[in-house]
Amino acid sequence: MSPRHTYNARMGTGEDALAIAAQQFASDGVVVVRGVLDAAWIQHLRAALDEALAAPTPLAQNLAGTQGGAFRSDMYLSSAFASFREFAMRSPVGELGARLLGVDRVTLFNDELLVKEPGTPQETPWHHDMPYWPLGGGSVCSVWIPLDRVSRQVGALEFLRGSHRWGRRFHPRNFDSGTDRPTDAREESLQAFLASDPEQVITTEADPGDCIVFHALTLHRAFGNPLPDARRRAVALRLVGPSVVYEPRPRTIPLIWAPALAPGDPLGTDRELFPHLWPLDP
């Protein structure tokens, strides 16, 4: 496997380009960083994804609903598969997340595969990620990595520009039905939400090797994959800064490995379940 690279070494860009990406992330809540991963890393992830699909964990789901096809999900992959942990620990993704979040250390919260197989018209409804997770704090992002070309025809993501700065938290949505999943009183319903201003919608078409980085409070959705001969394979890593704490709440996503944490502990305290990705410990 390729040695671990820094962002600048992989991208061949200077600090100015990275600063622009960080400014866009801070302003819009999402940025597409092109060509972060080389062909060897993409091949590594495709093989790791095949391994995980063949041996799903207890958290594996098919989110396709009643419309047909298959929308496969599985998470905490680095805790179950050495190939995913190697990618998390050695790829440029950890440093990229740290630089965009503006923090001096990032920890892996979880990683997830998201595969829309051919003939899966199910669209992912508008939602933001933070209400699904037992976390407290603001320095949380997803690095969403396409393993196939994603477009409006094949599963591209759309985002609402600046929605991470609204100061609002919406109930998580059920992906198969689009209905609200209540969690706690701090969150409000998204049932009547409508993206009424097209200028605020960012569509992020991307190629293998690109990374779509977005804040955990940025509202987003995804197109379906109705085509009969195209897969939409993706892996998402969820990264947190040092101030993010464990905050269990009713009906957040389950943890099949019990964390060695009490409520309010920094997530990085449990380095086995939530490893530090950047900088790597000596």
N, C-alpha and C positions, 0 to 999 in steps of 0.2 A: 504494500500500500504506500501511496505517496507520503512523504514527510509532512508534518503539520506546517502550514504556511500562514503568514500574517496577511491581513487584508491588503496592504499595499503591495506586498510581493506577488500575491495572486492577481490582483487587479491591474498592476502596472500603473497606478494612479497616485497622485500626490495628496498631501493633506488638504488642499483646497477642495478637491472633488469629494473627499470624505466629509469635510465640513458642510458642503452643500447638501449631501445626503442626510446628514444629521439635522440640518435646519429644516429640510422638507419633512422628515419624520416628526420633528417637534411641532411643526405647523399643521400638517395635514393628517398626522396619525398613521401614515403609511408611506413607504418608499420602495421602489423596485430597484435593486442593485444588480446590475447585469454582470454575468460571467464570473461570479464568485467561485464556483466549483468547477474543477477541470473534469475531463471525461472519465478519469479513473475514479473519482469520487462518485460520479453519477452511476457508473457501472456497479460500484460497491453498494450504493443505496438500492439499486434495482434488485441486486441479488439478495440483500438483506430483507427487502420487502417481500420477495417471493418466499423466503424462509419463514417469515412471520405469517403470511397468508396460509402456508401449509401447516402451521402449528399455532393456531390462534390461542391467545390468553383468555382467561375468564371474562375479560372486559371487551372482547370482540363483539361487534354488532353489525347488522345489515340495516342501514338507515334509509333504504329505498322506498319504504312505504308501500302503497298499493299500486303504484304506477308501473311497476315492472323493473327488470334489470337488477343491479346490485350496487349498493353504495356501501363499501366496506370500511369499517373503522376498527382500530385497535390502538391501545395506548400503553404508556409506561414501557415502551419497547426496550429502552436501554437497561431496564431491570430484568428483562427476560432473554435478551439476545445480545451476545458479545459483539456481533457485527454492528448493531446500532450504537452500543456504548463506545466502540472504537470511533465511529463517525463523530459522535458528540464530543469526544475528548480530543480528537486529533484534527478535525477539519477546521477551516477558518471561521465557522459559524459563531463560536463563542466570542471571539474578539470582535466580530462584526456587530453582534448584539450589544456588547459592552460599549462600543464606540457610539452607536446610535442612541442608546439609552443615556449615555453620559455618566457612566458609573465605572468604578475602578475594579469591580469584580462581578462576574455573572455566574449564577448557579442554574443548573437544569431543573426545571419543575417537572416537565414530562415531555415525551415525544409520542407522536401519533401518526399512523398511516391513514390516508383518506383516498380511497380508490373508487372512482365512478366508472364502472365497467361499461362497455358498449351497450347501447339501448337502455340507458338509465335516464329518463327525462326529469327525474326528481330534482327540483331546484332547492338549494339550501336557503332557508328563510333569513331575513334580516335579523341580526343578533349581534351582541358583542360578548367576548369570551369571559370576562372577569367574573360575572355572576355564576358561572358553572364551577368555579374553582375555590377551594378552601384557603384563600390567600387574602392578606391585607397589605396595602401599600401601593405605590404608584408606578414603580419601575418594573413593569412587566410587559414583555412583548412576545410575539410569535415570529419565528422565521419559517416561512412557508416555502417549500422547495418543490417545484414541479419536476417530475421525472419524464413527462411527455409535454409537448407543446400544448399550452392552454390558451383558449380563445373564447369568444362569445359562443361559438358553436360547440366547444368542448370544455365546459367546466371552469371558465375564468372567474376570478373573484372581482366583486365590486365593493367599493368603500364609500362612506359618506365623509367627505373632507372635513376635518376638524372636529368630528363628533366626540373624540376622546376628551375634548376640552369643555364639553357641555355641562359637566358636573352632575350628570344624571346616570342612574343605573336602572336597567330594564331587566325584567324577568328573563331568564334563559328560555329558549324556544325548543320545542320538540321538532327535530329535523324532519321526521317522517310526516308529521301532520301540520307543522307550522303554528301550533297552539302554544300558549304560555305554560311554563312550568314554574309555579310559584316557589319562592324560596324564603324570603324574609321581607319585613315591612319596609325596609329601606329601598326596595325596588318597585318600579311601577310597570304597568302593562305596556307592551309594545303592539298590542292587537290592532290599534287604530293607526299605527305609524305608516306614513307614506312619504317617500322621498320625492317631495313636490318640486324641488329645484334641480333640474338635470345638471346644472353647472357644478353642483356640489358632489356629483357621483363620479368617482374615479374607477375606470375599468382597467384591470391590470393583466393584460395579455403578457405571457412570459414563455421562455424556452428553458429546457434543461440546462442547469448551470446558473440560472438567475435565482435570486432570493427575494421574495416579497416579505418585507419586515413591517409589522403593524402593531400598534399599541393594543393592549388587552381591552381597552374601552372604546376602540374605534368600531363603529357599526359597519357590518359587512354582510354580504350574501354571496352565493355562487350559482352560476348557471348549471343546468343539467348537462348530460351527455347523451343526446338521443341518437347520435350517429352509430351505425351498425358495426363499424370497423375501427374505432378509435378508443383507446383507453385513456383515462385521466388518473394517473398515479401521482400522488404527492405525499410528502412527509413534512410534518410541522414539528419544530422544536420550540418549546415555551421556556423563555429565559427570564430570570428575575435578578434584580440588583440586591445589594447587601441589606437594604432596609426592609425588604419584603418578609412578612412573618406568616406563620401558620395560623389560619383563622377558620377552623371548621364551622360549617353552618349546615342547617338541615337541607338535604336533597342536593348537595353539590356532588360532583362526580366522585365515585368510590375510589378508595385506595386499597388495592389488594395486598399491598405490603404495608403493615402498620408503621407509621413514621415514629422515630424516636424523638418526638417533639411534644411539648405542651403548647396549648394555645398561647400565642404571643411570642413564641420562640422564632428567631430568624430561620428561614427555610434552610439555609446552608449549614445549620448546625448538624443535620443528619447527612453526612457526606456520602454515605453508602447509597441511600435512596435518592438524594438530591446532590449529585456531584458538582464541585466547582469546575467550570469549563475554561474560564480565563480570569486571571492568569493561572496556568496549571501549577499545582503545588509541586515544589521541588522533590 
